[in-house]
Amino acid sequence: MNTMFYVVCIVAIVFAADTFQKHLKLKREKEEHNPEIEESLAKIAVLEERIRVLERIVTENKPDLSREIENLK
């Protein structure tokens, strides 16, 4: 076997090891959940629901509008 074969093998091993390390790093980052992001997403969901209710109240013409507004508080 010539020297070129060994060079190609070493380069291939280095690239494979680098790719594997990147894969493990991405996998580790996906597993780590950020509690601030989860809390923000929960707040956004609550606010979206409130906006839906307000849109429904504004678009519907109902006599019990004041009761619905009180339910939001």
Steps between C-alpha positions, in 0.01 A plus 500: 500500500628838418516819703208658319267229629598576859452872447151443359412270792618753758305781333187283485532410869543866596193604300294215644602589856419868444158415357427268791597770753270751328218245505544440873512875570175561310332208675609636841371850416161364396465311828570807711174690541516864586241573775483867399392406149238257628366764739485757220316256275244434773443874545460544126239224490301670778519834323391346169194351670412838652531664159268238348241571770530876449464461124190287551350756737568787262367324190187358661212729579366359826309670781710336775822674396572636847473150651754363253739784574470430873582132436831604346616670819 
